[in-house]
Structure formats: C-alpha cells, structure tokens
C-alpha cells in the first residue's frame, strides 16, 4: 500500500457552487473561510458530466464512474414491484462508493445526506440518508419521526432526530438574515408566499444537515466525513433570477427585496464551512466539490426552461491540507477525478475501471499511485450481501406476484396515473442514460436508446432531438436524416431543425452548406456561445481565419469558460501569424477541458513551429495518451524526435503513423 | 376493550390471516372492517377486511380509526404504514408453508374463474418478499411482531390464543378464540396443498 497523505479528509459537497459567484464574494472578504482554504491549498474548475442532474453527478463523484457504470439514472425510479415511484435508492447503485471502499479498508466513514443514499448503508461509521432531513408533508415540528432506515447504525437515529429544524420552525428573524426586507413583503401575493415558503424549506433542510454533520463530527470517530449540502442549487432555482443585474422580466419590487439572497446563501455556506474546518482540525485535509455551476450573469435563461438549463458546465474544486500545494491552480479536473484523488490521498489503489485521474498537480510532490483492476473485485461481505439482495429483484417475478395479489383482491392495481408516472420515469431514465453514453463517447449505444424512445413516444420532441444529437455524435447521417424529418414533421419551425440540417451538411463534408444553416439559426435568434463556436469551427474548416477568430471571440464574450472556443482561437490565431497568442488560448482550452486531444495536438503543432520541441513533445504525448491511434500526432513526434537526434523514437512513431493509416483507423478531422 | 396501538394481522394471502382475525374478534378485540367482501366458499366465515387498506399507499386517513382495533394488512402493504409519533403497531404475522399458500391461492382464483400465476415464478418472488418484510420489520422501532404458525393454530388453538393474548397484553377470551378455529375447514382445504 502506498504511504497515505491524508489521515482525515473532510469532503464537503456544495451542489451548484460556482466560481462566478464565489470570486466576487471572496475578493470582498465575504467568504473568509473559503478564502483561507484557497490560499492554503489548490483550486480549480471541475468539469461536469452530461446530463447535468444531481443524483447522477453526485453518484459519479462518489464512485468515479459514469451513470452507465454506477446505475443511478435519475431522481426517481419505479419500485421493484412496479407499483409506485420512489427516490432512487442506494441499492440501485451497482458499484462501491468512496464510503464503501474506505470503510472496507478500515477507515471510519461518515456519509451524510447524499443523493441515492436511502436506505442508509451498513458501513464502518455512520450513514445518514438523503431522506433524513427532508420533512414529509405529513410531518409537523412536534411529530416528525425518523424515516425507517434513514440512519445507520439505527440507534443513532433517535439522538439525531431532535437536531433537525422543521420548515415551520424557521422564524422571521432567521429569514431576515437572508432577506433583510422580508417584513416589507405583501404575503397575500402568491408568488411572495411561494418564494418565502420554498426558502424556509431549503433553509430548514440545510440547517438540519449541518446540525447532524457537526454533531456526528463531534461525537463519532471518523477518518472520512462527507456531508452533502444541496441549498445553493435549490435556492438558486428560486432566487438566481433575482440576482443582480436585474433581468428585464423580473418584477422591480421583488428584485429590490430578493437581490441579495444568493450572496447571503453563499456567505451562510462559508460560515458553516468555518465550523466544519474547526471541527476537522488543522491536520485534516479539506476538499470542496460542486457537481456543476449555475448561470448567474448574462447567460441566465430569460424564460421558463428545464431546470437543468440553469446549470453551468463547471463546478468548483478546492483542496487543502498537508502535502497539498499552496495557493495554486489545478487545471483540467472533472467530476470523475474526485474518487481517484481521494483514494490516492489515503494511499489506496485506484481502480482501472475508474475513468478519471488522480489530480497529481494538486500535490507538493507526486503521490505514489497504485492501481488495481477494480474495487468491485475486492471482497467485501457487507457490500456483496447488498448486491445479492439487488440481484434477486427479478422484475418479471415481482410483477407476477403483484398481479396475483391484485387478482386475489388484496391490493389495488396501480392506477392509470401511477402507471403513467412509472412509464415517464422509465423514459427519463433511458433518456438520461442515452445522454451519458453520448458524453462517455459511446454514441452508437446512445442512438439505439434514443431511437427506441422516439419510436415509443413519437409526439415527444425532446426524444426526437436526442436521437438527432446521438446521430450527430455517432456520425450517422442516415439516422440524423430520420430524426430531422421526424422533427420537421412534428414542429417545422423548431430551431433544432436548421441545426440538424447544418450537421447533415457537415457529415457530408459540405462545410459551406453547414455554415449557411448555422448562420441562419443564429440570425433567427439562437445566438449563443455554443452556436457561435459551431460557426467558428466551420470558418476554420473553410480556412477563413479572421472570421473564425471573430466568431470564437463572440462566443467567449458570452461564456468566458468555453473551452472549445479557446481551442478555436488556438487554431485561428497562429494561422494569422500570432503563434504565442495561439498557445495562450490553447493552454486555456486544455486547462478548462483536459480531455481534449485536438487541443493538445494543436498546442504541440504551434509549439513545434516555435522550435519549443520539449514542450511540443509533452503536448503530443498527452494527445496520444488520449487518442493513441492519431496518425498525424505520431508523425509530428517522429519529425521532432528526428530533429532532436532521437532516431529510435522517430522510427517508432513514423511506423505507428504508417500502420494506423494503412489499417484505415478513423482519424480526427484536424482544423 | 381499548388499547393505544393498532393490532395488525398480516401475512401472505391464504396464510390464515382471516382465521386470526376471526379469533381476535371472538376473543373480544373489535376489527376494523367494512364487510365489503362477504363470506364465500374460500372463506366461509368471512374475510374481515377493510377496503381502504388496499389504498394504503395513497390514503392513510383512516389510520387513526384503527387504534384499538385489529386490521388485516397483507405483507406487501406493511411497509406503507407510516411512522406516527405516539402510535405503535403490534403485528401478528401468519406463517404457512409456501406451497400450501400457493395452492390455496390457485384454488381460490379458479373458484372465481380467474387465472392463477405460475407457482414456479411466484414462489421465489413471495419468498423474497417475505424475507424483505421480515428484515424490514426488524428495523421498525414502532412495530413488534409475533410470528404465528397456521398449522399450530389449527392443531393447538388454545395455546396460540394464549400467546396472542400475552403479546397484545389484553384480556382476550382465549376459549372463545380457540372455538373460532374449525379444524374441519383446514382438513377440507389441505388437499389444495398439492399442485
């Protein structure tokens, strides 16, 4: 076993925490505890996964695996007997979470409030499920017993019950901490009532979670403590629209009163963080993670949209503690890197079935990293008994048993509304799984699922769109044609129709045609950073460098963290003689999105033009680690190696390039 | 006769739950029942059921009425009983060999002109459900459970009645409870226990 770097790790989950909100508050001295962590440790963006839905993402953080590996595909799922819906269960997760791995490795763990954590798991330590702090509608402040199985070990439930705050116990002065002008509000206004009631509920849940966490940290031994705070996301969905600057459609009277809610919520989290840091002690490592960001500026949606569209692709990452660099940046991190990094901190091996990497640049000296094939193969009787229970749930047999009970007259058949809800939940799960496959670069699998959905629900536009998106990712022009036709028949004016037509041209190598459709879509009012980037990419392919540059700059003006647009500039600028500026943009691109082989390739190409061969070789090495069959990258390495007199290496890479081309291995289109 | 708790008679359908309800009523414990399901060939002495129980997943408003009563709730719906501060449940859980239960269910469905499921599929599903319910009951601090063998009820009703009275802590008339058991009904149906 490698030498552990961490003796204790506090991993704090802040759902939807975003640097765009945090930076101004830290600069103004309004988040002093987070500032202390940043200055004594490392920070960086954390790239999210698709789809940007919290139960899926937090399970990926905890397992180091994507949804098609871990099995959590959404917020809700049908019960095994198919009679009702329930929040996605902990038993649905197919693989070990950090608390299972660390617990079986002898660490005492506390997992508190995570998604898909009910029923609470049997671990070496304490597990408090997501349902413990959420008051059901039937509960009152005086009568709110613990949900069965919401705490492990069960005898801890009773002492924790009294620590919770019921929403009706949130008082006016508590609300005024966040909404100082609350007494001015007219509570006969239904919108005001909704907002205040929602805020009280979120505050109660958050305060309850914090009280439970601090009590457990004080009273129970721990090596790994992982509380999950959801309020920044929940409050954001209600109040980010009121954050300055005022959006046109927001009522001025409500803006006046609610404009400070988001900042106050972040400050509240900083105060809670301060207490957690105090309880953890100076020798503990502290890691703060968010699953995604949250649009807070000009990119905020202006109309009613799916809640996930409020989510930005970059969350936050902070790590501080002994052996961690001080006041430094970590680049290119993703959610999938958290689990490997935690394991490395504890000196435990990383599973080869974990796609992410250890964030080695966070460490003062490179940690020793051991590998095993999979933690799933490491015997753990407790977890295996749980897995057996799950395997026994044969849906067909369960449905037959239910039918028998219905026929016998002892139970009601699920009503049509329940059956419809179950069908919808199953479709959502399939939709999310397809999105995960696209994100995980398995578009062919996504396409199969998306086309099934489109066939099953032919009037659902979003399933047809998904099928088209999967077809684009898979490069399947025929499937894209089917989706385009289906969408045009359903909604001829849908903006996605012109985008699909653009991609159809693109797949047929008609770049000018694609550009025309993209520009039409932009002119029709769809202009956003993604579309401007598509226009830029088309100009790159047409070798119209100044127009490409202009499109990428416009894209970045709308989204300063758009990695692909930085990449575009790293191509367009050197073509106009601005080599160093190109390199700067290329570095920005890979800092935001490490898993971007073309950007590393482009960096290598420009660095080699400047004669900076060592750095160029580094860039090509990273590119080839991600895309080993990239023939042109091998040729660059061969040429540079020759110049450096490394003939053996040059020969090897020249041969690899020749072989991949001769074998017809698909090659990326280089801009 | 009053009590602060709800007496729940549970188990698989055709495991003797109606028989236990009849014993409790005979002993003096009122049953929560609406008599919507009348006696028939499968249960000549009646089912003693309460129709709203079937909707326990969506409507629990009747639960306060169940305090101080016996109510029949099949095994699968036990999980739907909410945790309510100040309310406890005492569960008399009927046990009968699964092959007999399945045979009896099949016979009952056939009498009603309905199709029964394949026992080879149902058996493991019911076994699994019972194991899950048993494990789950152990986690509920507000539920105490008395497992009762259907065969013992038939062979030694007086002893079982005494055990039930002790479990419930009530002054039930155990002689009347024992008299409620008519072994001839079981003997008639024992032939159903073969496929």
Boltz contact constraints between the chains, C-beta under 6 A:
constraints:
  - contact:
      token1: [A, 84]
      token2: [B, 57]
      max_distance: 6.0
  - contact:
      token1: [A, 143]
      token2: [B, 85]
      max_distance: 6.0
  - contact:
      token1: [A, 145]
      token2: [B, 83]
      max_distance: 6.0
  - contact:
      token1: [A, 145]
      token2: [B, 85]
      max_distance: 6.0
  - contact:
      token1: [A, 148]
      token2: [B, 139]
      max_distance: 6.0
  - contact:
      token1: [A, 148]
      token2: [B, 140]
      max_distance: 6.0
  - contact:
      token1: [A, 149]
      token2: [B, 139]
      max_distance: 6.0
  - contact:
      token1: [A, 392]
      token2: [B, 128]
      max_distance: 6.0
  - contact:
      token1: [A, 397]
      token2: [B, 121]
      max_distance: 6.0
  - contact:
      token1: [A, 397]
      token2: [B, 125]
      max_distance: 6.0
  - contact:
      token1: [A, 398]
      token2: [B, 125]
      max_distance: 6.0
  - contact:
      token1: [A, 400]
      token2: [B, 117]
      max_distance: 6.0
  - contact:
      token1: [A, 400]
      token2: [B, 121]
      max_distance: 6.0
  - contact:
      token1: [A, 400]
      token2: [B, 122]
      max_distance: 6.0
  - contact:
      token1: [A, 401]
      token2: [B, 122]
      max_distance: 6.0
  - contact:
      token1: [A, 401]
      token2: [B, 125]
      max_distance: 6.0
  - contact:
      token1: [A, 401]
      token2: [B, 126]
      max_distance: 6.0
  - contact:
      token1: [A, 404]
      token2: [B, 117]
      max_distance: 6.0
  - contact:
      token1: [A, 404]
      token2: [B, 122]
      max_distance: 6.0
  - contact:
      token1: [A, 407]
      token2: [B, 109]
      max_distance: 6.0
  - contact:
      token1: [A, 407]
      token2: [B, 114]
      max_distance: 6.0
  - contact:
      token1: [A, 408]
      token2: [B, 13]
      max_distance: 6.0
  - contact:
      token1: [A, 410]
      token2: [B, 13]
      max_distance: 6.0
  - contact:
      token1: [A, 410]
      token2: [B, 74]
      max_distance: 6.0
  - contact:
      token1: [A, 411]
      token2: [B, 54]
      max_distance: 6.0
  - contact:
      token1: [A, 412]
      token2: [B, 54]
      max_distance: 6.0
  - contact:
      token1: [A, 412]
      token2: [B, 55]
      max_distance: 6.0
